[in-house]
Amino acid sequence: MPLKLRSADDREYPRLRAAYLADLRAPMCDMWASFAEMAETSLILDDEQVIGFCAVDQEHQLHRLYLLPEYREEIDRVFAFLVEALSLQ
């Protein structure tokens, strides 16, 4: 199944962001949260199904990565895809 990225939209992203925030084990530092909010957010799709999202800044630094629980076993494949597709540093 091919992975793809799509710009985050107002329909899918709020639901995923809420799930991400609910899944945090500790409060997020305001400074790091502001960096993530300034980064470009993309939805991660597997065979046209939204499976999570990522936030990457202009310097190709990953600030946020979230996969829905049922896709977390795919993290190695997703991360390798993101490194290549987004030229992560």
N, C-alpha and C positions, 0 to 999 in steps of 0.2 A: 504494500500500500504506500503510495507516494505521499510524502509530507509536503505541505505548502504553507506559505504565510499569506495573511490578508490583513489589511489595515483594520484596526479595532473600530467597531461601530457602536452606536448607541444602543443597539438591540442586544447583542451578545455580551459585550464587555462588562457592563454593570453587574450582571449575574455572576460572571467569572471572578470579577474583582471582589464581590461580596463573599464568595466561596473562599477565595484566597485569604482575605482578612479574617474570616471565621476560623481558618485552619492554622493561623499563626499560633505558636506556642508561647510567645512572649510579646510584649508590646513592641511596636516598631519605633525606632529612633526617628524623631521628626526630621533630622538632617538627611538621613538616607531615604526616607519616604519622599522628601521633596525632590531629591535627585531622580528617583524612579518616576515621579509624576511628570518631570520635565522631559524624560526620555520618550522616544516614539514607541508606542505600544502596538504590537501585532498579535493577531490571533494565530494560533498554530492549528492547522488542519491535517487530519489523516484521512485520506480518501473522501474529502469534502466534509468530514465530520469535525466540528470544533472540539479539540481535546485540551486546550489550554491557551495560555498567552505568555508573551515575553515583552520586556521593555528594554530597549537598547538605545544608548545615547549616540551623539554624532561622532564620538571617538571609538565607537564599536565596543563599548563596555556594557556588559549585561547587568542590569540593575534589578530585574525581577523575572522570575520564571515560575510559572504555575501550571501544573497538569492536573486534570480531574483525577480523582482517586483511582478510577478504573483504568487509567492509562499510565499510571506511575511506573509500572514495570517496563515501560518503553523509554525510560529516561535516557538510557545510553544512546539509543537510536535518535531520539529527539535532540539531545545535546550535540551529538556529532553533526546532525543536520544544521543546527543553528550556527555552530562554529563555521561551517563551510558557507552557508547561505548568507550570513551576516558579517563574515570576516571578523568574528569576535576576537578581542585582544585578551 
